[in-house]
Amino acid sequence: MFKIQEIREIIKLVDSSSIDEFVYEVDGAKVKLKKNNVVVTETVAPKKEVVAPVVQQSAPAEAPAVTSASAKEETPAPAAPATNDPSLHKIVSPMVGTFYQSPNPDSPAYVKSGDKVGNETIVCIVEAMKLFNEIEAEVQGEIVEVLVKDGELVEYGQPLFLVKAE
């Protein structure tokens, strides 16, 4: 059986690597991780562009220019300007999984923009490997923005909410 810390380490390693799928089996326990979200797809495309100049090796000075140009294009697209505001606290996903705003489809969302939250207020659920994990705010303040849509796949460390801390 895997320990949660081991699984978190594997998630971090897979998340920071360029692989799209990872399977690890030991003593009958199996962990299978797949990257299925838009961000991964976007990062794969620039890598393919960079490979072409490296394979040619006729103009190595041009390869960094291609890399820096694709990095410049990639930076503003995924991040909204509000997420860079240092005065706002980010509630981030502690794991890779599926984001749910409410305990079931018929219930209202745990929180929405403008709601006040406390340290132990449940703000959402992240479902990973058929386990539903309640995520607490861990900060006192007001929800400024919900950054993720219901049912969306989230990555480890991905911001879910912006909170104006009190």
Protein Blocks (a to p, Z undefined) as FASTA:
>chain_A
ZZfklmmmmmmmmmmmmbfbdcddeehiacddddfbfklmmmmmmmmmmmmmmmnommmm
lmmmmmmmmmmmmmmmmpcfklmpmkbccdddfbdcdddfbfbfkbccfbdehiacdfkl
cfbdcdeehiacdddfkiacddfbdcbdehiacdehiafbdcddZZ
